[in-house]
Amino acid sequence: MRFGQKRKLAQAVITVGAAVFLLGGLVSSSLGVRQASAAAAAANPGRTDYSVSGDRLVWLEPGADGVKQVHALNQRNGAHAVLTASPSAKDAPYVNGAVAVWADKGSEPEASLHWDIYTADLETGKQMKLNKQAGPYGNPTTDGVGVVWYERKNYGSMIYHDLATGVEADLGEGRFPVLAGGNVVYKNARDGGLSLLDVSSGVTRALVSLGGANAVDWFVFNGSHVLYKQKNSATGSKYVLLNIKDLTAQPVDLTGMKAGGPEYAFMSIGEDQAVFQEEDNGAVTLKQVDLTTYAVKPLPIDAGVKLIGISGNKLLYSKKDDYIESVDLKENPNPTPDPGTTPAPGATPHPGTDSNPGPAPEAKVPVITGAKVTQVIGSAGGTLTALNGWARLEISAGTFPDNTSVSLAQAELETKKLLDASGKTLLKAGSAWQVQAGAPFLIPAKLAVRYPKEEPWTSKREKLGIYSYNPDKGIWSYIGGVTAAEDGFVQAKISASGLYAVMLREAQFTDISGHWAQQAVEVLAARGIVNGMNGTVYAPKAILTRAEFTKLLTAALGLQPVRTDKPTFRDVSAANWSCPYVEAAAAAGIVTGDAGLFHGNDPLTREQMMVMLMRAVDSTAIGNPASAADSVKLQAVLSGFKDNGSISRWARESVAAAVDKKLVQGSGQLLKPKDSSTRAEAAVIMYKLLAELKLL
């Protein structure tokens, strides 16, 4: 195991028990570590209730008088501060960036149920009480922009405080809310499940619905994934992971339901990795979860190590009271699968199985194996053709300002492992080709590569694509795949020297076999435009949101995600998962929003979808502004639908154009413009759009 960040602390001990029994603990980590309260404090009267975020840590520590105070440490510079000094009780410190929050009894007597919520700016030291009215408040969390806590009465009432404006809002019923990236995940007040609330839009949705004797015991949340422990009436428990960004995703069991026994409180979640602790064959075991593949494996840690929490993807712990150490979870070298566990559907199987050749191969250097042609290309451009036309590189005028030596050669890697970034196996159709230019490409060139006119390539032509090799990671990435323009060839634009090959990435889903959208879904999945739900199902009937369709559309058009600190829409923050795709679509003129709002979580209506489709067509070289005569013709197209009067005025021209181009069809004599769009409908329409843009 690789260790790093070993620092001698200038102040005192930072510890937390590595094996604490669950006795009604409190949330106390910005990355989701649940700490035990009374029992843990009795076993370890020193520092407790840790929260970690980046280089910051906060915790509770008793002073000489036995009263716990809130402490903070900046690991980067070793600065230590005691944030409180009052004789009142404190609870549940939490940190995100430079913002710390905690619950404080203030002037309330010990027997009182009332607590106040405090915050401190760890950069300036400024502190303030947040709650405007007294109440039995608890479990504050923050994402650095706002703070959320809940009132411990009746069914719970969640309260949100905007740190910039001081505005306080009642978020409704819910218990133990955790705020991350503008979303709040909370335990349902009236059943055993979980729900999510988008703070900017106020939209809520159920995440986990459990009935009968099952209930979520505890959970951790990082803004994209929820890791939770589910229990039943027989005190059995299991760990489950859920991706909240995929509206069709279902919870995936990481462990089976295990009979009641000792239970441990340590559970933490970072950017791409998470850990949890459980008893396995009589031994306390730490398990690591990859949030991308859902794979679970043991994480060996020396006995007696005191676990703190995850910062980024590094697990903090201490072996001595005056040292903090860490392990990079993404570099955990132990590939041994966790006995008795099964990867999630669609997750990358553990190394050694037939369906997965294991970790990405080491970077290889292409070996020239056959035909090679070299030519000096000037500013006027030119064409290189190799192996009697099996590969062709068309270079436009202006690609190179001066005479540049360019070569096209048949080449291969000394490896049989062909994997994409997600670990899926690729099938290569014919030879690979090495493109080498003596200068950078100022304009993309067109690479055309022939594939064998035999099965499986001919029947799966539209699923073929040209992939480029990444020598640093040992993986292949899809860059494009036009197969209809020239019989027997796959074409794509390339912008750099490198190794390229025609590949097939099979994508099949169990719930679309024989479905009317099967061909469209499988072609888009092969091109990396759509994904399934945990890899095995597509969920064709699931409703699409505006944000999801925007991502789908930008992927189909090949638009690069745009990252910005100043988002175009007020309800799409830079931390929102959809922001880069919404910004790319906005820059291309495909989305415009409504009064500065995007409403990304709203279901996508059919007329909204058609407007976005036609803007996408108009944004390409194929799209042309409609003339007055065209507009009259297009309006006539709508006359055949009985519900054409329900089409919004702003959408009529786009709806008519989409129907005229046969991108969308009605249901009998109905167009249903206000109906929501399903994943199946979106896939078929996107497939037709690619055909319209001559990108299939």
C-alpha positions as CSV (number, residue, x, y, z in Angstrom):
1,M,0.0,0.0,0.0
2,R,1.2,3.4,-0.9
3,F,1.1,6.0,1.9
4,G,1.5,9.7,1.6
5,Q,0.9,13.1,3.3
6,K,2.5,12.1,6.5
7,R,2.6,15.2,8.6
8,K,3.7,15.8,12.2
9,L,1.0,18.0,13.8
10,A,2.2,21.1,15.5
11,Q,-0.8,20.9,17.9
12,A,-2.3,17.8,19.3
13,V,-3.8,14.4,18.5
14,I,-6.3,13.8,15.8
15,T,-7.9,10.4,16.3
16,V,-11.1,8.5,15.8
17,G,-11.9,5.0,16.8
18,A,-11.6,2.6,13.9
19,A,-14.4,0.3,15.1
20,V,-17.3,2.1,16.8
21,F,-20.7,0.6,17.5
22,L,-23.7,2.3,16.0
23,L,-25.7,3.8,18.9
24,G,-27.6,6.6,17.2
25,G,-24.7,8.6,15.9
26,L,-24.6,11.9,14.2
27,V,-23.5,13.1,10.8
28,S,-20.1,14.7,11.3
29,S,-18.2,14.6,8.0
30,S,-18.5,16.8,4.9
31,L,-17.6,13.7,3.0
32,G,-20.0,11.5,4.9
33,V,-18.3,9.9,7.9
34,R,-20.9,8.9,10.5
35,Q,-19.4,9.1,14.0
36,A,-20.9,7.5,17.1
37,S,-21.8,9.8,20.0
38,A,-22.1,8.9,23.7
39,A,-20.6,5.4,23.6
40,A,-17.7,6.5,21.4
41,A,-17.0,9.5,23.6
42,A,-16.9,7.3,26.6
43,A,-14.4,4.9,24.9
44,N,-12.3,7.8,23.6
45,P,-12.7,10.9,25.8
46,G,-10.3,12.9,23.5
47,R,-11.2,14.2,20.0
48,T,-14.4,12.9,18.4
49,D,-16.9,13.8,15.7
50,Y,-14.6,14.5,12.8
51,S,-15.4,16.2,9.6
52,V,-12.9,16.6,6.7
53,S,-12.9,18.6,3.5
54,G,-9.8,19.2,1.4
55,D,-7.1,20.3,3.8
56,R,-9.5,21.2,6.5
57,L,-10.6,19.2,9.5
58,V,-13.0,20.0,12.4
59,W,-13.7,18.0,15.5
60,L,-14.9,18.2,19.1
61,E,-12.4,18.1,21.9
62,P,-12.9,18.5,25.7
63,G,-11.0,21.2,27.5
64,A,-9.6,21.1,31.0
65,D,-13.1,21.7,32.4
66,G,-14.4,18.7,30.4
67,V,-16.6,20.9,28.1
68,K,-16.2,20.0,24.4
69,Q,-15.2,22.8,22.1
70,V,-15.1,22.9,18.3
71,H,-11.6,22.8,16.9
72,A,-10.3,23.3,13.3
73,L,-7.1,22.4,11.6
74,N,-5.7,23.5,8.2
75,Q,-3.4,20.6,7.2
76,R,-1.8,22.7,4.5
77,N,-0.1,25.2,6.9
78,G,-0.7,23.5,10.2
79,A,-2.8,26.4,11.5
80,H,-5.0,25.2,14.5
81,A,-7.9,27.2,15.9
82,V,-10.4,26.6,18.7
83,L,-13.6,28.0,17.3
84,T,-15.6,28.0,20.5
85,A,-15.0,28.8,24.2
86,S,-18.4,28.8,25.8
87,P,-19.6,26.4,28.5
88,S,-22.5,25.2,26.4
89,A,-22.7,21.8,24.8
90,K,-21.7,21.4,21.1
91,D,-22.6,18.8,18.6
92,A,-22.1,17.6,15.0
93,P,-19.3,19.8,13.6
94,Y,-19.2,19.8,9.8
95,V,-16.9,21.4,7.2
96,N,-16.9,22.2,3.5
97,G,-14.0,24.3,2.2
98,A,-13.6,27.2,4.6
99,V,-17.1,27.0,6.0
100,A,-17.7,25.1,9.3
101,V,-21.0,24.6,11.0
102,W,-22.1,23.0,14.2
103,A,-25.0,22.7,16.7
104,D,-24.7,24.7,20.0
105,K,-26.9,24.8,23.1
106,G,-25.9,28.4,23.6
107,S,-27.7,29.8,26.7
108,E,-30.1,26.9,26.8
109,P,-30.1,24.7,29.9
110,E,-28.7,21.1,29.5
111,A,-32.2,19.6,29.9
112,S,-33.5,21.8,27.0
113,L,-34.2,20.2,23.7
114,H,-33.3,23.5,21.9
115,W,-30.1,23.9,20.0
116,D,-28.8,26.7,17.8
117,I,-26.9,26.4,14.5
118,Y,-23.6,28.2,14.2
119,T,-21.2,28.8,11.3
120,A,-17.6,30.0,11.1
121,D,-15.5,31.3,8.2
122,L,-12.2,29.5,8.7
123,E,-10.4,32.1,6.6
124,T,-11.6,35.2,8.5
125,G,-12.6,33.6,11.8
126,K,-16.0,35.4,11.6
127,Q,-18.8,33.5,13.4
128,M,-22.6,33.9,13.5
129,K,-25.8,32.1,14.6
130,L,-27.9,31.1,11.7
131,N,-31.3,30.1,13.0
132,K,-33.8,33.0,13.3
133,Q,-36.1,31.2,15.8
134,A,-35.3,28.9,18.7
135,G,-36.0,25.2,18.2
136,P,-34.7,21.6,18.6
137,Y,-32.4,21.8,15.7
138,G,-29.6,19.4,14.7
139,N,-27.3,17.9,12.1
140,P,-26.2,21.0,10.1
141,T,-24.4,20.4,6.9
142,T,-23.0,22.8,4.3
143,D,-21.8,22.9,0.7
144,G,-20.1,26.2,1.2
145,V,-23.0,28.1,-0.4
146,G,-25.8,27.3,2.0
147,V,-26.4,25.4,5.2
148,V,-29.2,22.9,5.9
149,W,-30.4,21.5,9.2
150,Y,-33.6,19.9,10.6
151,E,-36.0,20.5,13.4
152,R,-36.3,17.4,15.6
153,K,-40.1,17.3,16.1
154,N,-43.1,15.6,14.6
155,Y,-41.9,14.4,11.2
156,G,-38.9,16.7,11.0
157,S,-38.7,20.0,9.2
158,M,-35.7,20.9,7.1
159,I,-34.4,24.4,7.0
160,Y,-32.1,26.0,4.4
161,H,-30.0,29.1,5.0
162,D,-28.3,31.0,2.1
163,L,-24.9,32.2,3.4
164,A,-24.7,35.1,0.9
165,T,-28.2,36.6,1.5
166,G,-29.2,35.3,4.9
167,V,-32.5,34.1,3.4
168,E,-34.0,31.2,5.3
169,A,-36.4,28.7,3.7
170,D,-38.4,25.8,5.0
171,L,-37.7,22.8,2.8
172,G,-40.4,20.6,4.1
173,E,-40.5,17.3,5.9
174,G,-37.3,15.3,6.2
175,R,-34.6,14.1,8.7
176,F,-30.8,14.1,8.8
177,P,-30.4,16.2,5.6
178,V,-27.0,16.2,3.8
179,L,-26.2,19.1,1.5
180,A,-23.8,18.7,-1.4
181,G,-23.5,20.4,-4.8
182,G,-26.8,22.3,-4.4
183,N,-28.8,19.1,-3.6
184,V,-30.1,17.8,-0.3
185,V,-30.5,14.1,0.3
186,Y,-32.5,13.2,3.4
187,K,-34.3,10.4,5.2
188,N,-38.0,10.4,4.5
189,A,-40.1,11.5,7.5
190,R,-42.8,8.9,7.1
191,D,-41.1,5.8,5.7
192,G,-37.7,4.1,5.6
193,G,-36.5,5.5,2.3
194,L,-34.4,8.5,1.0
195,S,-35.3,11.5,-1.2
196,L,-33.5,14.3,-2.9
197,L,-34.3,18.0,-3.2
198,D,-32.7,20.4,-5.7
199,V,-32.3,23.6,-3.7
200,S,-32.3,25.9,-6.7
201,S,-35.5,24.6,-8.3
202,G,-37.3,23.1,-5.3
203,V,-37.9,19.9,-7.2
204,T,-38.0,16.7,-5.1
205,R,-37.8,13.1,-6.1
206,A,-37.7,9.8,-4.4
207,L,-34.4,8.0,-4.4
208,V,-35.0,4.9,-2.3
209,S,-38.5,3.6,-1.6
210,L,-38.6,0.9,1.1
211,G,-41.6,-0.7,2.8
212,G,-42.4,-3.1,5.5
213,A,-39.5,-4.0,7.8
214,N,-36.8,-2.4,5.6
215,A,-35.3,1.0,6.2
216,V,-32.2,3.1,5.5
217,D,-30.2,3.1,8.7
218,W,-27.6,5.6,7.6
219,F,-26.2,7.2,4.5
220,V,-23.4,9.3,3.1
221,F,-23.6,11.7,0.1
222,N,-21.0,13.4,-2.1
223,G,-23.2,15.2,-4.6
224,S,-23.4,12.4,-7.2
225,H,-23.7,9.2,-5.3
226,V,-25.4,8.0,-2.1
227,L,-23.9,5.1,-0.2
228,Y,-26.3,3.8,2.5
229,K,-26.8,1.0,4.9
230,Q,-30.1,-0.8,4.7
231,K,-31.5,-2.8,7.7
232,N,-34.5,-5.2,8.2
233,S,-36.5,-6.1,11.3
234,A,-34.2,-9.1,11.9
235,T,-31.3,-6.7,12.4
236,G,-29.8,-7.8,9.2
237,S,-28.0,-5.2,7.1
238,K,-26.4,-4.6,3.7
239,Y,-24.6,-1.8,1.9
240,V,-26.1,-0.2,-1.2
241,L,-24.9,2.4,-3.7
242,L,-27.1,4.7,-5.9
243,N,-26.1,7.2,-8.6
244,I,-28.4,10.2,-8.3
245,K,-27.3,11.7,-11.6
246,D,-29.0,9.0,-13.6
247,L,-32.7,9.4,-13.1
248,T,-33.3,5.8,-14.2
249,A,-30.7,4.3,-12.0
250,Q,-31.7,1.7,-9.4
251,P,-29.9,1.0,-6.1
252,V,-27.2,-1.5,-6.4
253,D,-26.4,-4.0,-3.6
254,L,-22.7,-3.9,-2.7
255,T,-23.1,-6.7,-0.2
256,G,-25.7,-9.3,0.5
257,M,-28.1,-8.9,3.5
258,K,-26.0,-10.2,6.5
259,A,-27.5,-11.4,9.7
260,G,-27.3,-9.1,12.8
261,G,-24.1,-8.8,14.6
262,P,-21.5,-6.1,15.5
263,E,-22.0,-3.0,13.4
264,Y,-19.5,-0.3,12.7
265,A,-20.0,3.4,12.2
266,F,-17.3,4.2,9.8
267,M,-18.6,5.1,6.3
268,S,-17.1,7.7,4.1
269,I,-17.4,8.9,0.4
270,G,-15.1,10.9,-1.8
271,E,-14.9,12.0,-5.4
272,D,-14.6,8.6,-7.1
273,Q,-14.2,6.2,-4.2
274,A,-16.0,5.3,-0.9
275,V,-15.3,3.0,2.0
276,F,-17.4,1.3,4.6
277,Q,-16.6,-1.0,7.5
278,E,-18.3,-4.3,8.4
279,E,-17.6,-7.6,10.1
280,D,-16.5,-10.3,7.6
281,N,-15.9,-13.9,8.8
282,G,-15.5,-12.6,12.4
283,A,-13.0,-9.9,11.5
284,V,-13.5,-6.1,11.2
285,T,-12.9,-5.4,7.5
286,L,-12.6,-2.1,5.6
287,K,-14.1,-2.3,2.1
288,Q,-13.4,0.1,-0.8
289,V,-16.0,0.9,-3.5
290,D,-15.3,2.3,-6.9
291,L,-18.1,4.7,-7.7
292,T,-17.7,4.2,-11.5
293,T,-17.7,0.4,-11.7
294,Y,-19.4,-0.4,-8.3
295,A,-16.7,-2.9,-7.7
296,V,-16.0,-3.7,-4.1
297,K,-12.6,-4.9,-2.7
298,P,-10.9,-5.2,0.7
299,L,-8.8,-2.3,1.7
300,P,-6.0,-3.6,4.0
301,I,-5.1,-1.3,6.8
302,D,-2.8,-2.1,9.7
303,A,-4.5,-3.2,12.9
304,G,-5.0,-0.4,15.4
305,V,-5.2,2.3,12.7
306,K,-7.6,5.1,13.5
307,L,-9.8,6.1,10.6
308,I,-10.6,9.8,10.0
309,G,-12.4,10.1,6.6
310,I,-11.9,10.6,2.8
311,S,-10.6,13.9,1.4
312,G,-10.9,13.8,-2.4
313,N,-9.9,10.2,-3.0
314,K,-7.5,9.9,-0.1
315,L,-8.4,8.1,3.1
316,L,-7.0,9.9,6.1
317,Y,-6.0,7.9,9.2
318,S,-3.5,7.9,12.0
319,K,-1.2,5.2,13.4
320,K,0.2,7.5,16.0
321,D,-1.6,10.3,17.8
322,D,0.7,13.0,16.4
323,Y,0.6,11.9,12.8
324,I,-1.9,11.9,10.0
325,E,-1.3,9.6,7.1
326,S,-3.3,8.9,4.0
327,V,-3.7,6.3,1.2
328,D,-4.7,7.1,-2.3
329,L,-7.7,4.9,-2.9
330,K,-7.4,5.2,-6.7
331,E,-3.9,3.7,-6.5
332,N,-4.9,0.9,-4.1
333,P,-2.7,-1.9,-5.6
334,N,-4.8,-4.8,-4.2
335,P,-6.8,-6.2,-7.1
336,T,-8.2,-9.2,-5.1
337,P,-12.0,-9.3,-5.4
338,D,-14.0,-9.3,-2.2
339,P,-15.1,-12.9,-1.6
340,G,-18.8,-13.3,-1.7
341,T,-19.6,-10.0,-3.4
342,T,-20.8,-9.5,-7.0
343,P,-20.1,-6.5,-9.1
344,A,-23.1,-4.4,-9.9
345,P,-24.9,-5.0,-13.2
346,G,-22.9,-3.4,-15.9
347,A,-19.9,-2.7,-13.6
348,T,-16.5,-3.8,-14.8
349,P,-16.0,-7.4,-13.5
350,H,-13.1,-8.1,-11.3
351,P,-9.8,-8.9,-13.0
352,G,-9.3,-12.5,-14.0
353,T,-12.9,-13.1,-15.3
354,D,-13.5,-14.1,-18.9
355,S,-15.5,-11.0,-19.6
356,N,-12.9,-8.5,-18.5
357,P,-9.2,-8.8,-19.3
358,G,-8.3,-6.9,-16.1
359,P,-6.7,-3.5,-15.6
360,A,-5.8,-1.4,-18.6
361,P,-2.6,-2.6,-20.3
362,E,0.6,-0.7,-19.9
363,A,1.2,1.9,-22.6
364,K,2.6,0.4,-25.7
365,V,4.4,1.9,-28.7
366,P,2.8,1.2,-32.1
367,V,4.9,-1.1,-34.4
368,I,4.8,-0.4,-38.1
369,T,3.7,-3.7,-39.7
370,G,3.0,-3.0,-43.3
371,A,2.3,-0.4,-45.9
372,K,3.6,3.1,-45.2
373,V,3.3,6.3,-47.3
374,T,5.0,9.6,-46.6
375,Q,4.3,12.8,-48.4
376,V,5.1,16.5,-47.9
377,I,1.9,18.5,-47.5
378,G,1.9,22.2,-48.2
379,S,-0.6,24.9,-47.4
380,A,-2.9,23.8,-50.2
381,G,-3.5,20.4,-48.5
382,G,-3.4,17.0,-50.1
383,T,-4.4,13.3,-49.7
384,L,-2.4,10.3,-48.5
385,T,-3.6,6.8,-49.6
386,A,-2.1,3.5,-48.2
387,L,-2.5,-0.2,-48.9
388,N,-4.4,0.2,-52.2
389,G,-7.0,2.4,-50.6
390,W,-7.6,0.7,-47.3
391,A,-6.8,3.9,-45.5
392,R,-7.0,7.5,-46.7
393,L,-6.1,10.8,-45.0
394,E,-7.6,13.9,-46.6
395,I,-5.9,17.1,-45.5
396,S,-7.7,20.4,-46.1
397,A,-6.0,23.6,-47.3
398,G,-4.6,25.6,-44.3
399,T,-4.1,22.5,-42.1
400,F,-0.4,23.2,-42.3
401,P,0.9,26.7,-43.1
402,D,4.3,25.4,-44.4
403,N,5.5,22.2,-46.1
404,T,5.1,19.4,-43.5
405,S,6.0,15.7,-43.7
406,V,3.0,13.5,-43.1
407,S,3.0,9.7,-43.0
408,L,0.2,7.1,-42.9
409,A,1.3,3.6,-42.0
410,Q,-0.2,0.2,-41.1
411,A,0.6,-0.4,-37.5
412,E,-0.3,-2.5,-34.5
413,L,0.3,-2.6,-30.7
414,E,2.0,-5.6,-29.1
415,T,-1.1,-6.3,-27.0
416,K,-4.4,-8.1,-27.4
417,K,-6.2,-6.1,-24.8
418,L,-8.3,-3.4,-26.5
419,L,-10.3,-1.5,-23.8
420,D,-12.2,1.8,-23.7
421,A,-12.1,4.2,-20.8
422,S,-14.9,2.3,-18.9
423,G,-13.1,-1.1,-19.3
424,K,-15.3,-2.5,-22.0
425,T,-13.7,-4.8,-24.5
426,L,-13.5,-3.5,-28.1
427,L,-13.4,-5.6,-31.3
428,K,-11.0,-4.3,-34.0
429,A,-12.2,-4.5,-37.6
430,G,-9.0,-4.8,-39.7
431,S,-5.7,-3.0,-39.2
432,A,-4.7,0.0,-37.1
433,W,-3.2,3.0,-38.7
434,Q,-0.5,5.4,-37.5
435,V,-0.8,9.0,-38.5
436,Q,2.4,11.1,-38.0
437,A,2.7,14.8,-38.9
438,G,5.7,17.0,-38.4
439,A,3.5,19.9,-37.2
440,P,0.2,20.4,-35.3
441,F,-3.1,20.2,-37.2
442,L,-4.6,23.7,-37.5
443,I,-7.7,22.2,-39.1
444,P,-9.0,18.6,-38.6
445,A,-8.3,16.1,-41.3
446,K,-10.6,13.4,-42.5
447,L,-9.4,9.8,-41.9
448,A,-11.2,7.1,-43.9
449,V,-10.5,3.4,-43.0
450,R,-11.9,0.4,-44.8
451,Y,-13.4,-2.5,-42.8
452,P,-13.7,-6.1,-44.0
453,K,-17.0,-6.8,-45.9
454,E,-17.9,-9.7,-43.7
455,E,-19.7,-10.4,-40.5
456,P,-20.0,-9.1,-37.8
457,W,-18.9,-5.8,-39.4
458,T,-21.4,-5.6,-42.3
459,S,-24.6,-6.1,-40.2
460,K,-23.4,-3.9,-37.5
461,R,-22.0,-1.2,-39.7
462,E,-23.6,1.8,-37.9
463,K,-22.1,0.6,-34.6
464,L,-18.5,0.9,-36.0
465,G,-16.4,3.9,-35.1
466,I,-12.8,5.1,-35.4
467,Y,-11.0,5.1,-32.1
468,S,-7.8,6.7,-31.1
469,Y,-5.2,5.2,-28.7
470,N,-4.1,6.9,-25.5
471,P,-0.6,5.7,-24.8
472,D,-0.5,7.2,-21.3
473,K,-3.6,5.3,-20.2
474,G,-3.4,2.3,-22.5
475,I,-7.1,2.8,-23.6
476,W,-8.9,3.6,-26.8
477,S,-11.4,6.5,-27.2
478,Y,-14.2,6.9,-29.7
479,I,-13.7,9.9,-31.9
480,G,-16.4,9.5,-34.6
481,G,-17.9,7.1,-37.1
482,V,-19.6,8.1,-40.3
483,T,-20.4,4.8,-42.2
484,A,-23.0,5.8,-44.7
485,A,-21.0,8.3,-46.7
486,E,-18.8,5.8,-48.4
487,D,-19.6,2.1,-48.8
488,G,-17.2,-0.1,-46.8
489,F,-15.5,2.8,-45.0
490,V,-15.7,4.5,-41.6
491,Q,-14.8,8.2,-41.6
492,A,-14.0,10.6,-38.8
493,K,-12.3,13.9,-38.2
494,I,-8.9,13.7,-36.5
495,S,-7.0,16.6,-35.0
496,A,-3.6,15.1,-34.1
497,S,-1.0,12.5,-34.9
498,G,-1.7,9.1,-33.3
499,L,-2.8,5.6,-33.7
500,Y,-6.3,5.0,-35.1
501,A,-8.4,1.9,-35.8
502,V,-12.0,0.9,-36.7
503,M,-13.6,-0.7,-33.6
504,L,-16.9,-2.2,-32.6
505,R,-18.2,-1.6,-29.1
506,E,-21.1,-3.9,-28.5
507,A,-23.9,-2.5,-26.2
508,Q,-26.9,-4.7,-25.6
509,F,-29.6,-4.1,-23.0
510,T,-31.9,-6.8,-21.6
511,D,-35.1,-4.7,-21.7
512,I,-35.0,-3.6,-25.4
513,S,-34.7,-6.9,-27.1
514,G,-37.4,-6.7,-29.9
515,H,-38.3,-3.2,-28.8
516,W,-39.1,-0.7,-31.5
517,A,-36.2,1.5,-30.3
518,Q,-33.6,-1.3,-30.1
519,Q,-31.6,-0.4,-33.2
520,A,-31.4,3.3,-32.3
521,V,-30.5,2.6,-28.7
522,E,-27.8,0.1,-29.5
523,V,-26.2,2.3,-32.2
524,L,-26.2,5.3,-29.9
525,A,-24.7,3.2,-27.1
526,A,-22.0,1.9,-29.3
527,R,-21.1,5.5,-30.2
528,G,-21.0,6.4,-26.5
529,I,-24.0,8.8,-26.8
530,V,-26.4,7.0,-24.5
531,N,-25.8,4.8,-21.5
532,G,-27.8,2.1,-19.9
533,M,-28.9,1.8,-16.3
534,N,-26.1,0.1,-14.5
535,G,-25.0,-1.4,-17.8
536,T,-27.7,-4.1,-18.4
537,V,-31.0,-2.3,-18.9
538,Y,-31.9,0.9,-20.8
539,A,-35.2,1.8,-19.1
540,P,-36.9,2.9,-22.4
541,K,-40.1,4.1,-20.7
542,A,-38.3,6.4,-18.2
543,I,-39.0,10.1,-18.5
544,L,-36.2,12.4,-19.7
545,T,-35.4,15.8,-18.1
546,R,-34.3,18.9,-19.9
547,A,-30.8,18.6,-18.6
548,E,-30.5,14.9,-19.6
549,F,-31.7,15.6,-23.1
550,T,-29.2,18.5,-23.4
551,K,-26.3,16.2,-22.5
552,L,-27.6,13.6,-25.0
553,L,-27.8,16.3,-27.7
554,T,-24.3,17.7,-27.1
555,A,-22.9,14.2,-27.2
556,A,-24.6,13.5,-30.5
557,L,-23.3,16.7,-32.0
558,G,-19.8,16.2,-30.6
559,L,-19.9,19.5,-28.7
560,Q,-17.1,19.7,-26.1
561,P,-18.4,20.4,-22.5
562,V,-17.8,24.0,-21.5
563,R,-16.7,24.7,-17.9
564,T,-17.2,28.2,-16.5
565,D,-17.2,30.0,-13.1
566,K,-20.1,32.2,-14.4
567,P,-22.9,30.0,-15.5
568,T,-25.4,31.3,-18.1
569,F,-28.4,30.3,-16.1
570,R,-29.1,31.1,-12.4
571,D,-30.4,27.6,-11.6
572,V,-27.5,25.7,-13.1
573,S,-24.5,26.3,-10.8
574,A,-21.0,25.5,-11.8
575,A,-21.1,22.5,-9.4
576,N,-24.2,21.0,-11.1
577,W,-23.4,17.9,-13.1
578,S,-25.2,19.2,-16.2
579,C,-23.5,22.6,-16.2
580,P,-20.7,21.8,-18.8
581,Y,-23.3,20.4,-21.2
582,V,-25.8,23.1,-20.7
583,E,-23.1,25.7,-21.3
584,A,-22.0,24.0,-24.5
585,A,-25.6,23.9,-25.8
586,A,-26.1,27.5,-24.8
587,A,-23.0,28.6,-26.7
588,A,-24.2,26.8,-29.8
589,G,-27.6,28.5,-29.5
590,I,-29.5,25.2,-28.8
591,V,-30.9,26.2,-25.4
592,T,-31.9,29.7,-24.3
593,G,-33.7,29.2,-21.0
594,D,-36.6,31.2,-19.6
595,A,-35.9,34.6,-17.9
596,G,-32.4,33.4,-16.9
597,L,-33.5,30.0,-15.7
598,F,-33.0,26.6,-17.4
599,H,-35.3,24.4,-15.4
600,G,-33.0,21.4,-16.0
601,N,-34.9,19.0,-13.7
602,D,-38.2,19.6,-15.4
603,P,-39.5,16.8,-17.6
604,L,-38.8,17.5,-21.3
605,T,-41.9,18.1,-23.3
606,R,-42.1,16.9,-26.9
607,E,-42.4,20.5,-28.3
608,Q,-39.3,21.5,-26.2
609,M,-37.4,18.6,-27.7
610,M,-38.4,19.5,-31.2
611,V,-37.3,23.1,-30.7
612,M,-33.9,22.0,-29.5
613,L,-33.6,19.5,-32.4
614,M,-34.2,22.1,-35.0
615,R,-31.8,24.6,-33.3
616,A,-29.2,21.8,-33.5
617,V,-29.9,21.3,-37.2
618,D,-29.7,25.0,-37.8
619,S,-26.4,25.2,-35.9
620,T,-24.8,22.9,-38.5
621,A,-23.8,23.6,-42.1
622,I,-26.8,21.5,-43.1
623,G,-29.3,23.7,-41.4
624,N,-30.6,26.7,-43.4
625,P,-32.9,29.4,-42.2
626,A,-36.5,28.9,-43.4
627,S,-37.9,31.2,-46.1
628,A,-41.3,32.8,-46.0
629,A,-42.6,30.1,-48.4
630,D,-41.1,27.4,-46.3
631,S,-42.8,28.8,-43.2
632,V,-46.2,28.6,-45.0
633,K,-45.5,25.0,-46.1
634,L,-44.4,24.0,-42.6
635,Q,-47.5,25.4,-41.0
636,A,-49.5,23.4,-43.5
637,V,-47.8,20.3,-42.2
638,L,-49.4,20.8,-38.8
639,S,-52.9,21.0,-40.1
640,G,-53.2,17.2,-40.2
641,F,-52.9,16.9,-36.4
642,K,-56.1,17.5,-34.4
643,D,-54.1,18.9,-31.4
644,N,-52.0,21.3,-33.4
645,G,-53.8,24.2,-31.7
646,S,-52.1,23.2,-28.4
647,I,-48.6,23.8,-29.8
648,S,-47.0,26.8,-28.1
649,R,-46.6,29.8,-30.5
650,W,-42.9,29.9,-29.9
651,A,-42.5,26.2,-30.9
652,R,-44.8,26.0,-33.9
653,E,-42.2,26.6,-36.6
654,S,-39.7,24.1,-35.1
655,V,-42.4,21.5,-34.5
656,A,-43.5,21.8,-38.1
657,A,-39.9,21.5,-39.4
658,A,-39.2,18.5,-37.2
659,V,-42.3,16.7,-38.5
660,D,-41.5,17.7,-42.1
661,K,-38.0,16.3,-41.8
662,K,-39.5,13.1,-40.2
663,L,-37.5,13.5,-37.1
664,V,-40.7,13.3,-35.1
665,Q,-43.9,11.5,-35.9
666,G,-47.3,11.8,-34.3
667,S,-49.5,9.1,-32.7
668,G,-52.3,8.8,-35.2
669,Q,-53.7,12.2,-35.7
670,L,-52.2,13.5,-32.4
671,L,-48.8,15.2,-32.0
672,K,-49.0,15.4,-28.2
673,P,-46.7,18.5,-27.9
674,K,-47.1,18.9,-24.1
675,D,-46.4,15.2,-23.3
676,S,-43.2,14.2,-21.7
677,S,-40.5,12.4,-23.7
678,T,-39.2,9.0,-22.8
679,R,-35.7,7.6,-23.2
680,A,-36.8,5.4,-26.0
681,E,-38.4,8.3,-28.0
682,A,-35.3,10.4,-27.4
683,A,-33.0,7.6,-28.7
684,V,-35.0,7.1,-31.9
685,I,-35.2,10.9,-32.5
686,M,-31.4,11.3,-31.9
687,Y,-30.8,8.4,-34.3
688,K,-32.8,10.2,-36.9
689,L,-31.0,13.5,-36.2
690,L,-27.7,11.8,-36.9
691,A,-29.0,10.5,-40.2
692,E,-30.3,14.0,-41.0
693,L,-26.9,15.5,-40.3
694,K,-25.2,12.7,-42.2
695,L,-23.3,11.5,-39.2
696,L,-24.4,7.9,-39.2
